[in-house]
Amino acid sequence: MEIMLKNVQKKHLPLISELARTLKIELSEPVEDDAYYLTAMEEGEKTSILSVQEESDFINSLKVQQ
């Protein structure tokens, strides 16, 4: 059986992680903290994976969601 959770509030992630551990359920994606994402973003700034337009579109999409 596979359960997929979408649109989970960040504040609920530790509870979900602990529940999974208690029930001996393996999480396919571990819960990362803000430091993990900050480091990934800083490393991403040094690469040129996206074109200038793609980068602009991505940043604008993040602003719309807030």
JOZI-V793470 format. One record per backbone hydrogen bond with DSSP energy under -1.0 kcal/mol. CO is the residue of the C=O (numbers start at 0). NH is the residue of the N-H. If there is no record, write none. Layout:
CO:NH ; CO:NH
This chain:
8:11 ; 9:12 ; 11:15 ; 12:16 ; 13:17 ; 14:18 ; 15:19 ; 16:20 ; 17:21 ; 18:22 ; 19:24 ; 32:36 ; 33:37 ; 34:38 ; 35:39 ; 36:40 ; 37:41 ; 38:42 ; 39:43 ; 40:44 ; 42:45 ; 43:46 ; 50:54 ; 51:55 ; 52:56 ; 53:57 ; 54:58 ; 55:59 ; 56:60 ; 57:61 ; 58:62 ; 59:63 ; 60:64
